[in-house]
C-alpha cells in the first residue's frame, strides 16, 4: 500500500522541518510573483526593483524553490513592498 502524506511538501521532504521550510518558501514565492504580476512592470523593471538579474527573476517566477533560501525570499518580499504576517498553529499528533 502506498504511503499517504498530509501535503506534497511532506512527500518531498526527508523531515517535517524540511517540509515546513519548503511550504513557507513556496508561499513566499507565490505571494511575490502574484504581487509582481499585479504591478504590470516589465520583467527588466521587476528584476531591477528586486535587485535580481533577469535569470534569477525567471527562477523566481518559475517557482524554482531550490534557488532561494527562506531568508532570501523574505528580503525579496520586503523589496517588493510586501509585509509578512506570521501565524503559528499547533500541529496535531
C-alpha positions in Angstrom: 0.0 0.0 0.0 1.5 3.4 -1.0 2.3 5.9 1.7 -0.1 8.7 2.4 1.1 12.3 3.1 -0.6 15.3 4.5 0.8 17.5 1.8 3.1 17.4 -1.2 5.8 19.0 0.9 5.6 16.1 3.4 6.1 13.7 0.5 9.1 15.6 -0.9 10.9 16.3 2.3 13.0 14.0 4.4 11.9 15.6 7.7 8.9 17.6 9.0 11.3 20.6 9.4 12.3 20.5 5.8 8.7 20.1 4.7 7.7 23.3 6.6 10.6 25.2 5.1 9.5 24.1 1.6 5.9 25.1 2.4 7.0 28.6 3.6 9.3 29.2 0.6 6.6 28.2 -1.8 4.1 30.5 -0.1 6.5 33.4 -0.2 7.4 32.8 -3.9 3.7 32.7 -4.8 3.0 36.0 -2.9 5.9 37.8 -4.5 5.1 36.6 -8.0 1.4 37.4 -7.6 2.3 40.9 -6.4 4.7 41.4 -9.3 2.0 40.3 -11.8 -0.4 42.9 -10.4 2.2 45.7 -10.7 2.3 45.5 -14.5 6.0 46.3 -14.8 8.3 44.7 -17.4 10.5 41.8 -16.3 13.5 44.1 -16.5 11.8 46.6 -14.2 10.8 43.9 -11.8 14.3 42.4 -11.7 15.8 45.9 -11.0 13.3 46.6 -8.3 14.1 43.3 -6.5 17.8 43.7 -7.1 17.9 40.5 -9.2 19.3 39.5 -12.5 16.8 38.5 -15.2 17.8 34.8 -15.0 17.3 34.9 -11.2 13.9 36.6 -11.7 13.0 33.9 -14.1 13.9 31.2 -11.5 11.6 33.0 -9.0 8.7 33.3 -11.4 9.1 29.7 -12.4 8.9 28.6 -8.8 12.4 27.0 -8.5 12.4 26.6 -4.8 16.0 25.2 -4.6 17.3 28.5 -6.0 16.1 30.6 -3.0 16.6 30.3 0.8 13.8 31.4 3.2 16.0 34.4 4.2 16.4 35.5 0.5 12.7 35.3 -0.1 11.9 37.3 3.0 14.3 40.0 1.7 12.7 39.9 -1.8 9.2 40.2 -0.3 10.3 43.3 1.6 11.9 44.8 -1.6 8.7 44.1 -3.5 6.8 46.1 -0.9 5.1 43.2 0.9 4.8 42.8 4.7 4.8 39.3 6.0 2.4 38.3 8.7 3.3 35.2 10.7 0.7 32.8 12.2 1.6 29.9 14.4 -0.7 26.8 14.6 -0.1 23.7 16.7 0.2 20.5 14.6 -1.9 17.7 15.8 -0.1 14.5 16.5 
